[in-house]
Amino acid sequence: MNFWMFDAHRSPEGIKAMHGKGRAVLAVDEGRTNDATLYGVLFAGAATAFCLHTLMGARLGAASPVLAIIGDATCGWSWLVVRALFRQPGPQRQWWPLVLVITMVALGAVLRLGDDTNSPLLRMADNAEALTSSALLLIAAIEPLRGIGHALPRHEMRFRFGFAATYMVMLAIAVLWIDGAPEESATARLGGAVKALCALASLTGMGFAIWYRARHPIEDFVKDKRRTHADDHELGARILHIIRGEQAFAQPDLKVAELARQLGEPEYKISRCITGTLGFRNFNQMANVFRLEEAKRKLADPALDHLPILTIALDCGFGSIGPFNRFFKLETGITPKHFRRSMRLAAPDSDRCGPHSGR
């Protein structure tokens, strides 16, 4: 995730080099190419044009102004990419963002090619483009934070915060450091090269964003809350069936990833259901609760008195005796040895062990 800003000759323009999609890299939505992919390609073209124009300038000859015009559009295309990354696609396409960016590109071309730079109309247009570009930069920086806290999985939260933080850093480099430097300073002289490097880094960030969003589609977790609530209850029953019904807790190396694979669900859904619907602190605590339940059953069974406590701990899924003893005492207030002894002392006067005693 990287960003870069446009040249100091014009208003600062930042671009976000992250590009993603809703469902697939080249998905077709009602016969139309996925918006994020299309905007990402346009963004990459604008970033490349910016690099060539910045590093080579007049040496490009007649191609120089053309590349400058294309490069001017990086701010607009990056904003559209960010929208596509973090907004759930609606039932109908919104055309106004694309129209706005195309208008900015056309206006930039007029300003670049215009001869009468002192014209009041052109100065007004230049100011309007500068304000619009700055506004789009700020909106793009805030866009990833929309919806934060609405039961998003942790990996998506990290993605969004990392995206926003990196965007802000690149804005600070371009606006505060490069564009804010005195004209004759070394920073100003190196500004173009630094921005070109940032542009190249942003293309790498775009590739990462495509890769990430392809594997974590936004549709997977932006859903109707009522449906999610019902789904989580059904998923909770399936989790309990595998953990307790099939005694998956007895596997000492059981992980969320393995449980998710068995259920055919994303890991974040499993974790959310465990900590939400089922009410456990985390996956390990849930597994240990069922391991403890089985260990108590075996310790209470006189027919299993010949088994060492270590064997029972291992059979129930604990990796070693230390974690077993600590968790057992934390949950029951006594050690496993004390628990087994108390069950034997209570046996003649109580049927507490009846269902499990084998009598």
C-alpha positions as MATLAB code, in Angstrom:
seq = 'MNFWMFDAHRSPEGIKAMHGKGRAVLAVDEGRTNDATLYGVLFAGAATAFCLHTLMGARLGAASPVLAIIGDATCGWSWLVVRALFRQPGPQRQWWPLVLVITMVALGAVLRLGDDTNSPLLRMADNAEALTSSALLLIAAIEPLRGIGHALPRHEMRFRFGFAATYMVMLAIAVLWIDGAPEESATARLGGAVKALCALASLTGMGFAIWYRARHPIEDFVKDKRRTHADDHELGARILHIIRGEQAFAQPDLKVAELARQLGEPEYKISRCITGTLGFRNFNQMANVFRLEEAKRKLADPALDHLPILTIALDCGFGSIGPFNRFFKLETGITPKHFRRSMRLAAPDSDRCGPHSGR';
ca = [
       0.000    0.000    0.000;
       1.708    3.135   -1.145;
       0.769    6.593   -2.236;
       2.428    9.427   -4.110;
       1.693   13.035   -4.911;
       1.701   14.979   -8.142;
       4.190   17.711   -9.034;
       4.576   21.016   -7.209;
       3.796   23.000  -10.386;
       0.177   22.102   -9.896;
      -1.873   21.427   -6.795;
      -0.619   18.491   -4.670;
      -2.197   15.314   -5.889;
      -1.873   12.110   -3.949;
      -2.568    8.766   -5.292;
      -3.385    5.585   -3.602;
      -1.674    2.679   -5.185;
      -3.911    0.098   -3.754;
      -6.310   -1.559   -6.023;
      -8.721   -4.288   -5.269;
     -11.979   -5.752   -6.230;
     -15.117   -7.197   -4.859;
     -15.093  -10.784   -6.055;
     -12.459  -11.510   -8.724;
      -9.695   -9.667  -10.548;
     -11.455   -9.821  -13.875;
     -14.992  -10.340  -12.675;
     -17.824   -9.285  -14.930;
     -20.771   -7.482  -13.365;
     -23.734   -7.474  -15.711;
     -21.336   -7.607  -18.661;
     -19.149   -4.808  -17.302;
     -15.532   -5.160  -16.226;
     -15.023   -4.886  -12.480;
     -14.696   -1.217  -11.521;
     -11.671   -1.623   -9.277;
      -9.750   -3.466  -11.982;
     -10.582   -0.848  -14.603;
      -9.685    2.082  -12.347;
      -6.537    0.299  -11.245;
      -5.367   -0.059  -14.845;
      -6.072    3.627  -15.496;
      -4.278    4.532  -12.282;
      -1.256    2.460  -13.285;
      -1.159    4.199  -16.674;
      -1.343    7.619  -15.041;
       1.377    6.697  -12.536;
       3.653    5.490  -15.313;
       3.048    8.668  -17.302;
       3.855   10.751  -14.232;
       7.161    8.924  -13.713;
       8.224    9.375  -17.338;
       7.284   13.053  -17.405;
       8.940   13.766  -14.052;
      12.218   12.011  -14.814;
      12.620   12.902  -18.516;
      10.627   16.119  -18.972;
      11.344   18.029  -22.182;
      13.533   15.217  -23.506;
      10.327   13.435  -24.439;
       9.606   16.103  -27.026;
       6.009   16.299  -28.231;
       5.034   13.440  -25.929;
       5.886   15.461  -22.822;
       2.628   17.477  -22.561;
       0.572   14.391  -23.355;
       2.213   12.444  -20.529;
       1.760   15.423  -18.225;
      -1.984   15.486  -18.926;
      -2.275   11.747  -18.322;
      -0.252   12.055  -15.134;
      -2.522   14.826  -13.875;
      -5.307   12.261  -13.514;
      -3.586   10.127  -10.872;
      -5.469   11.761   -8.024;
      -8.873   11.049   -9.538;
      -8.154    7.459  -10.536;
      -6.672    6.678   -7.130;
      -9.817    7.964   -5.437;
     -11.955    5.688   -7.591;
      -9.730    2.727   -6.764;
     -10.064    3.423   -3.037;
     -13.843    3.602   -3.348;
     -13.874    0.257   -5.127;
     -11.644   -1.292   -2.468;
     -13.742   -0.368    0.535;
     -17.319    0.067   -0.648;
     -19.813   -2.716   -1.102;
     -21.001   -2.667   -4.740;
     -24.569   -1.424   -4.974;
     -27.348   -2.784   -7.185;
     -26.804    0.066   -9.655;
     -23.635    1.677  -10.905;
     -22.965    5.226   -9.700;
     -21.764    7.271  -12.635;
     -21.111   10.613  -10.967;
     -17.640    9.714   -9.551;
     -16.406    8.656  -12.982;
     -17.935   11.756  -14.607;
     -16.198   13.939  -12.005;
     -12.786   12.417  -12.695;
     -13.193   12.613  -16.467;
     -14.176   16.268  -16.103;
     -11.031   16.875  -14.046;
      -8.891   15.202  -16.717;
     -10.449   17.337  -19.441;
     -10.029   20.487  -17.366;
      -6.415   19.605  -16.678;
      -5.779   19.204  -20.387;
      -7.240   22.655  -21.072;
      -5.074   24.184  -18.362;
      -1.941   22.432  -19.620;
      -2.487   23.443  -23.246;
      -3.982   26.886  -22.648;
      -1.947   29.843  -23.913;
      -3.577   32.636  -21.922;
      -2.470   31.700  -18.411;
      -3.550   35.107  -17.079;
      -7.162   34.621  -18.086;
      -9.462   35.027  -15.047;
     -11.526   32.091  -16.267;
      -8.492   29.811  -16.460;
      -7.312   30.934  -13.026;
     -10.721   30.100  -11.603;
     -10.623   26.708  -13.303;
      -7.123   26.080  -11.946;
      -8.250   26.939   -8.408;
     -11.330   24.746   -8.759;
      -9.223   21.810   -9.926;
      -6.770   22.318   -7.062;
      -9.564   22.368   -4.476;
     -11.213   19.297   -5.990;
      -7.933   17.398   -6.048;
      -7.248   18.242   -2.418;
     -10.761   17.206   -1.433;
     -10.413   13.867   -3.212;
      -7.135   13.233   -1.388;
      -8.780   13.762    1.982;
     -11.817   11.679    1.072;
      -9.598    8.853   -0.135;
      -7.661    8.936    3.136;
     -10.889    8.676    5.154;
     -12.604    6.094    2.936;
     -10.881    3.021    4.468;
     -12.135    4.040    7.916;
     -15.800    3.960    6.918;
     -17.536    1.105    8.690;
     -14.748    0.538   11.233;
     -16.165   -1.209   14.293;
     -19.116   -2.829   12.501;
     -18.067   -6.384   13.366;
     -15.293   -6.387   10.768;
     -12.784   -9.230   11.107;
      -9.391   -8.351   12.510;
      -7.536   -8.943    9.247;
      -9.828   -6.430    7.512;
      -9.353   -3.917   10.326;
      -5.577   -4.222    9.979;
      -5.850   -3.818    6.208;
      -7.953   -0.670    6.529;
      -5.860    0.971    9.247;
      -2.632    0.119    7.419;
      -4.033    1.507    4.188;
      -5.129    4.783    5.822;
      -1.877    5.193    7.761;
       0.282    4.633    4.686;
      -1.838    7.053    2.687;
      -1.356    9.727    5.356;
       2.407    9.169    5.415;
       2.665    9.609    1.652;
       0.540   12.754    1.811;
       2.856   14.134    4.480;
       5.931   13.416    2.346;
       4.487   15.089   -0.751;
       2.578   18.006    0.772;
       4.475   18.890    3.933;
       7.992   17.876    2.965;
       8.360   18.125   -0.818;
       5.815   20.790   -1.814;
       6.419   22.763    1.379;
      10.189   23.020    0.867;
      11.800   26.329   -0.281;
      12.300   26.498   -4.032;
      16.106   26.596   -3.885;
      16.501   23.902   -1.251;
      17.980   20.451   -1.856;
      14.604   18.946   -0.960;
      12.898   20.891   -3.748;
      15.560   19.859   -6.250;
      15.130   16.198   -5.373;
      11.369   16.419   -5.045;
      10.574   15.101   -8.516;
      12.785   12.056   -8.103;
      11.338   11.298   -4.678;
       7.794   11.500   -6.014;
       8.701    9.268   -8.949;
      10.065    6.667   -6.532;
       6.879    6.912   -4.501;
       4.888    6.409   -7.686;
       6.790    3.225   -8.485;
       6.296    2.003   -4.934;
       2.592    2.734   -5.260;
       2.347    0.347   -8.211;
       3.737   -2.404   -5.993;
       1.131   -1.506   -3.399;
      -1.559   -1.775   -6.037;
      -0.464   -5.304   -6.844;
      -0.631   -6.233   -3.177;
      -4.112   -4.742   -2.864;
      -5.353   -6.785   -5.835;
      -3.881   -9.924   -4.304;
      -5.337   -9.192   -0.881;
      -8.848   -8.257   -1.943;
      -9.033  -11.251   -4.276;
      -8.557  -13.478   -1.232;
     -10.673  -11.435    1.158;
     -13.651  -10.182   -0.904;
     -15.573   -7.434    0.764;
     -18.837   -9.255    0.061;
     -17.795  -11.973    2.522;
     -18.306   -9.766    5.568;
     -20.397   -6.769    4.488;
     -23.807   -8.353    4.959;
     -27.205   -7.707    6.384;
     -26.855   -7.890   10.185;
     -30.003   -9.907   10.715;
     -28.847  -12.550    8.278;
     -25.421  -12.608    9.921;
     -27.014  -13.071   13.342;
     -29.030  -16.077   12.167;
     -26.074  -17.517   10.290;
     -23.878  -17.261   13.387;
     -26.329  -19.282   15.470;
     -26.404  -22.008   12.845;
     -22.614  -21.883   12.568;
     -22.298  -22.080   16.360;
     -24.249  -25.342   16.371;
     -21.968  -26.742   13.671;
     -18.865  -25.715   15.611;
     -20.116  -27.412   18.777;
     -20.971  -30.550   16.839;
     -17.375  -30.883   15.619;
     -15.663  -29.770   18.820;
     -17.793  -31.675   21.316;
     -19.852  -34.132   19.270;
     -16.932  -35.435   17.245;
     -14.446  -34.766   20.093;
     -12.177  -32.634   17.936;
     -10.993  -31.020   21.181;
      -8.873  -34.149   21.773;
      -6.528  -33.027   18.976;
      -3.741  -31.096   20.763;
      -2.753  -29.234   17.586;
      -6.290  -28.203   16.619;
      -6.342  -24.678   15.163;
      -8.978  -22.273   13.922;
      -7.713  -22.805   10.377;
      -8.364  -26.541   10.574;
     -11.832  -26.010   12.017;
     -12.601  -23.473    9.275;
     -11.437  -25.957    6.645;
     -13.706  -28.677    8.012;
     -16.691  -26.326    8.102;
     -15.938  -24.688    4.757;
     -16.091  -21.206    6.271;
     -13.616  -18.269    6.464;
     -11.501  -18.154    9.629;
     -12.861  -14.752   10.669;
     -16.414  -16.157   10.743;
     -15.326  -18.999   13.004;
     -13.516  -16.633   15.391;
     -16.419  -14.160   15.404;
     -18.914  -16.903   16.200;
     -16.743  -18.346   18.989;
     -16.292  -14.993   20.739;
     -19.784  -13.706   19.957;
     -22.540  -16.292   19.690;
     -20.814  -18.986   21.755;
     -19.437  -16.540   24.325;
     -15.874  -17.811   24.704;
     -12.862  -15.536   25.073;
     -11.095  -17.151   22.128;
     -10.678  -20.442   20.284;
      -8.131  -21.897   22.732;
     -10.331  -21.188   25.721;
     -13.269  -22.920   24.038;
     -11.213  -26.015   23.201;
      -9.802  -26.168   26.729;
     -13.267  -25.951   28.278;
     -14.352  -29.092   26.461;
     -11.044  -30.768   27.208;
     -11.565  -29.981   30.878;
     -15.100  -31.377   30.755;
     -13.789  -34.673   29.393;
     -10.892  -34.746   31.863;
     -13.269  -34.292   34.805;
     -15.418  -37.139   33.502;
     -12.439  -39.444   33.320;
     -11.027  -38.403   36.679;
     -14.406  -39.076   38.262;
     -14.615  -42.584   36.797;
     -13.232  -45.258   39.213;
     -12.743  -47.599   36.292;
     -10.020  -45.268   35.042;
      -8.104  -44.969   38.321;
      -5.243  -46.929   36.780;
      -4.597  -44.112   34.304;
      -2.039  -41.473   35.371;
      -3.288  -37.902   35.346;
      -0.740  -37.104   32.620;
      -2.259  -39.758   30.349;
      -5.737  -38.357   30.894;
      -4.509  -34.824   30.146;
      -2.895  -35.947   26.889;
      -5.901  -38.030   25.871;
      -8.149  -34.997   26.354;
      -6.040  -32.814   24.062;
      -3.752  -30.934   26.445;
      -0.202  -30.722   25.167;
       1.473  -31.285   28.537;
       0.742  -31.623   32.232;
       1.664  -28.031   33.127;
      -1.012  -26.224   31.073;
      -3.536  -28.883   32.103;
      -2.910  -28.407   35.838;
      -3.031  -24.623   35.540;
      -6.245  -24.522   33.536;
      -7.879  -27.166   35.746;
      -7.149  -25.233   38.941;
      -8.141  -21.939   37.331;
     -11.559  -23.326   36.383;
     -12.284  -25.570   39.384;
     -10.226  -24.083   42.207;
      -8.494  -27.408   42.933;
      -5.845  -29.600   41.317;
      -6.714  -32.647   39.204;
      -5.289  -34.927   41.908;
      -7.447  -33.296   44.574;
     -10.496  -33.518   42.302;
      -9.993  -37.257   41.717;
      -9.557  -37.882   45.466;
     -12.662  -35.875   46.342;
     -14.693  -37.871   43.830;
     -13.613  -41.123   45.524;
     -14.434  -39.858   48.992;
     -17.859  -38.679   47.863;
     -18.695  -41.845   45.911;
     -20.303  -43.888   48.747;
     -22.697  -41.085   49.685;
     -23.382  -39.527   46.328;
     -24.282  -40.509   42.822;
     -22.280  -37.622   41.327;
     -20.174  -40.095   39.395;
     -23.065  -42.376   38.556;
     -23.486  -41.586   34.871;
     -19.755  -41.925   34.228;
     -18.630  -44.542   36.717;
     -19.394  -47.574   34.614;
     -21.345  -49.112   37.520;
];
